[in-house]
Amino acid sequence: MQAVLCEIAWANARSQTSYIDAQFRRLTRRRGVYKALIAVGHSLLVIIYHVLKTKRPFQELGSRLLRQTGAGTAAASSGSPA
């Protein structure tokens, strides 16, 4: 399962317009590519869990959210399960 989540994270990291991409780029600078992939994979797992639990579609936050709100407060301030 970790390999699948990392593959999905890697594919999302190439999109350059998503929240996941922005998170990956931010984490890569601090922790390196492998740890960033694991962290983004974990974020994707949390998103998948909440989508299945609430039965509501995922709403993309966009890559500008991390730049506008600051690195650590994006998920807490938006109320989103990312």
C-alpha positions in Angstrom: 0.0 0.0 0.0 2.9 2.3 0.7 4.3 1.8 -2.8 0.9 2.7 -4.3 0.5 5.8 -2.2 4.0 6.9 -3.1 3.3 6.4 -6.8 0.2 8.5 -6.5 2.1 11.2 -4.6 4.8 11.2 -7.2 2.3 11.6 -10.0 0.5 14.4 -8.2 3.8 16.1 -7.5 4.3 16.6 -11.2 1.0 18.5 -11.7 2.3 21.8 -10.4 -1.2 23.2 -9.7 -2.4 21.1 -6.8 -2.1 21.4 -3.1 -0.3 18.1 -3.0 2.3 19.4 -5.4 2.9 22.5 -3.3 3.2 20.4 -0.1 5.6 18.0 -1.9 7.8 20.9 -3.0 7.8 22.5 0.4 8.7 19.2 2.2 11.4 18.3 -0.4 13.4 21.4 0.4 13.5 20.5 4.1 13.4 16.7 4.3 14.5 15.3 0.9 12.5 13.5 -1.8 11.9 10.2 -0.2 10.6 11.5 3.1 8.5 14.1 1.3 6.9 11.3 -0.8 6.1 9.4 2.4 4.6 12.5 4.0 2.5 13.3 0.9 1.4 9.7 0.6 0.2 10.0 4.2 -1.7 13.1 3.4 -3.3 11.4 0.5 -4.3 8.5 2.8 -6.0 11.0 5.2 -7.8 12.6 2.3 -9.0 9.2 1.0 -10.2 8.3 4.5 -12.2 11.4 4.9 -13.7 11.2 1.5 -14.9 7.7 2.2 -16.1 8.5 5.7 -18.1 11.6 4.8 -19.1 10.5 1.3 -18.4 13.9 0.0 -16.2 14.6 -3.0 -12.7 16.0 -2.5 -12.3 19.7 -3.2 -8.9 20.7 -4.4 -7.4 23.5 -2.3 -5.0 24.6 -5.0 -1.2 25.3 -4.8 -1.6 28.9 -3.8 -3.1 28.0 -0.5 0.2 27.1 1.1 1.8 30.2 -0.3 -1.0 32.5 1.0 -1.6 31.1 4.4 1.9 29.9 5.4 3.4 26.5 5.5 2.0 24.9 8.7 -1.4 26.5 9.0 -3.0 25.6 5.7 -4.9 22.5 6.7 -5.9 23.8 10.1 -7.3 27.1 8.8 -9.2 25.7 5.8 -11.1 23.1 7.8 -10.2 20.5 5.1 -8.9 17.0 5.9 -5.6 17.5 4.1 
